[in-house]
Amino acid sequence: MNKLNHIAFIMDGNGRWGKKKSKGRNFGHIKGVETVKKIVKASINLKIPFVTFYVFSSENWKRPRAEINFLFRLIKSYFSKELKIINSSGIRINILGDQKNLSPDIRQILKKTLSYTKKNKKIVVNLAVNYGSKNEIVRAANKTKQTNVKNFEKNLYTKNMPDPEILVRTGGHQRLSNFMLWQLAYAELFFLKKLWPDFNSSDLKKIISKYKKSKRNFGKI
């Protein structure tokens, strides 16, 4: 049976879900946060050590400014209200991505969250914020003096973490969208038509069941 250490999620479809409900894209983003909370709880129950959520890509700056502002207000509001609950649940928050371009208040709340939860060991929740895999790879290459796989991986955002064995993308699109291109080299990919706010723990359990039955060769026969 295949071991499972890390699942990565591309949470596609929040805006479309909100529009389908005739309540707007921002309403979909709010519901998307609720789904993240449910999936983290399910992952703890399933004893998955690492999960990664693609929160905001380096390309998402091309979206309308009003939507970008709402997304970051949502991040700030969530951590301001939920930090004690996150900590008491044993969740360690980690950020993947370039934080330099984020506003000072967002950087501050993220810094506080990382510091507050750094000793927690029940699960590591990676949030990819202002993240682009090509930028991550270039950054790692520039920092690596003697280039080999082991040294290179020490300079990725995911250093000291296992690569994801599973990628889940909701929303119907079958692409990686500049997400963890290095780390997903041997991941099992699951693309769902279901929009992210409709994704649930039963869907997660079905995916894990399929993964555990799959044959993973890593180049071997």
Buried (B, 14 or more C-beta within 10 A) or exposed (E): EEEBEBBBBBBBBBBBBBEEEEEBBBBBBBBBBEBBBBBBBBBBEBEBBBBBBBBBBBEBEEBEEEBBEBBBEBBBEBBEEBBEEBBEBEBBBBBBBBEEEBEEEBBEBBEEBEEBBEEBEBBBBBBBBBBBBEBBBEBBEEEBEEEEEEEBBEBBBBEEBEBBBBBBBBBEEEEBBBBBBBBBEEBBEBBBEBBBBBBEBEBBEEBBEEBEEEEEEEEEE
